[in-house]
Structure formats: structure tokens, C-alpha cells
Amino acid sequence: MAMPRLTLPGISWPLQATVGHIAVTTPGITGHFKAAAGINATVECELVEAGKFRNGAPRQWCRTHQCYWGVNADLAQLEASGRRQCKLHQSGMGYLLYPEVFDPARHHASSLCMGEDGLLRLRARSDDGGALLVRTAMALAIDCRALPGLFHPSVLQINITPPAALAYVQALRDGAPLGCSDCSRCGHPHLDLGDFAAEPHRRHYCGNCGHDGTHSVQAMVSNPLQRLREFALRTPQRWQQWF
């Protein structure tokens, strides 16, 4: 029997990608999930207009699977199935349902790091009574609504996924020039993964809208977690450690 299609609060991420999309405007994901967490989810495509290919043909960008749609094979698939889906629509996705959503504006003495096992470790004190919050998770979300001016106004939260955290920690260890490039088209922050997280560069592809013409002033590895780190350094009364 087929698994039901569900829309639930959750975080998902491609298992193989060089561009990421962790700044989200909605906390829900739609697809088929076998458990509360794993690497075998089938998540529905979210396609948005993304300009044109070099040959002038219109293209779209899949925010879910981080790839373009609109080549001849995509059009043939659309005609055969009646569904507009990117080439990676059947690919297994990493996912976590009902993730912890951490509000840094309501906590102090906060600490976030990634252990050798790849899990995130969060510790913080609540402003309301000082209760200790301790969490260990494969992924979590940072609530950005109480951090005005840090990201584009449409960004509700930053999802700290395993590949995003791993790329960030590796860049820190390697001493790579880190920054956060905002898309010149939609304003969303850019995330470098894989080879792009190992080699500083100036041209950045947007994981939110697929725009590929944003250039940073200097070559760098772009990761939204760096902007959150800079926020943490400016607010030592709130943060004790950020990776």
C-alpha cells in the first residue's frame, strides 16, 4: 500500500547538492515520509520561474531538489505524466519532522555546536525563569522573526541541515573566507555546499529562486550560518558559543 502524501512541519535537504536552500518562508514540507527522520523521503517539487536557459528557452528552478527544469527531457516527462516535476523528483531526501525551532530572542547563555557524530548540540537558558534547554538533533531551525534586519523580511527561519552545518564547520576549520551573499534578485541568502564550500568564489547561485548572476565583492564561501555567527558575536549576553 502506498504511503500517504502529507504536509507537515519539517526540514528536508538533498543528499547530493552544491547549492543549498535553508532560508525558508514556510516551515512545512509535503511528501512521503517513512519515519520521524531519515534519508529516504520523497518530497514534492516546488518550482518557481527562473529566467531562461542560454538558448533562450524558459526555465524554472526546483527549490526542493536544487536543480533547473525546462529541458527537452523535462517537457517530455510533463507530456507523458501531466505533472511538472524536476529530474530529481524521485530522489531520496534527508528529512526531520517536527524539528526544534529555537528563538534566540527568548534565551540567553546559548551554545550551539556540532559533535564528532555530526549531531547538533544546543544548550540555552530561557529568559522566562531561566530553565535549561538541552537538545541533541540532526537538524534544527533558528527563528528569524525576532532578528529584524538580519535576513530578507520574508525569511521566517534558517534551517540548520546536516550538509549546511558540515560545510560551515569545515570552512571554519580550513580558515576559508566566510560570508553571506544575498541574491540580487530575491534577496535570500546563499548557501555553498560540496565543492563550492571548499573553494572561495564570487559568483553565487540562489537556492531560493535559481538566479545565477549574483557576484560578491570578494571571493568567499557563502553560508547563512556565518551571518548568525556574526550576530552571536555582537550579542555575547545571549550567546556563549556558535560552532
QUIMOWO-V595569 format. One record per backbone hydrogen bond with DSSP energy under -0.5 kcal/mol. CO is the residue of the C=O (numbers start at 1). NH is the residue of the N-H. If there is no record, write none. Layout:
BEGIN
CO:NH
CO:NH
END
This chain:
BEGIN
4:6
6:8
6:31
8:29
9:98
11:96
13:94
18:193
20:191
22:24
22:159
24:156
24:157
27:10
29:8
30:44
31:6
32:42
36:97
38:95
41:43
41:93
42:32
46:63
48:61
51:59
53:56
57:53
59:50
60:69
61:48
61:63
62:66
62:67
67:62
69:60
71:74
71:75
72:76
73:77
74:78
75:79
76:80
77:81
78:82
83:85
86:89
88:91
92:15
93:41
94:13
95:38
96:11
100:102
100:141
102:104
102:143
103:106
104:107
106:127
108:125
110:240
110:241
111:123
112:243
113:121
115:118
119:115
120:122
120:137
121:113
122:135
123:111
124:133
125:108
126:130
127:129
131:126
132:134
133:124
135:122
137:120
140:160
141:102
141:143
142:158
144:147
147:150
152:155
154:156
156:144
156:145
157:24
157:159
158:142
158:160
159:161
160:140
161:165
162:166
163:167
164:168
165:169
166:170
167:171
168:172
169:173
170:174
171:175
171:176
172:175
176:178
177:221
179:223
181:190
183:187
188:183
191:20
193:196
194:197
195:198
195:199
201:220
202:216
204:214
206:210
211:206
214:204
220:201
220:222
221:179
222:192
223:226
223:227
224:228
225:229
226:230
227:231
228:232
229:233
230:234
231:235
232:235
235:238
235:239
237:109
238:110
241:112
END
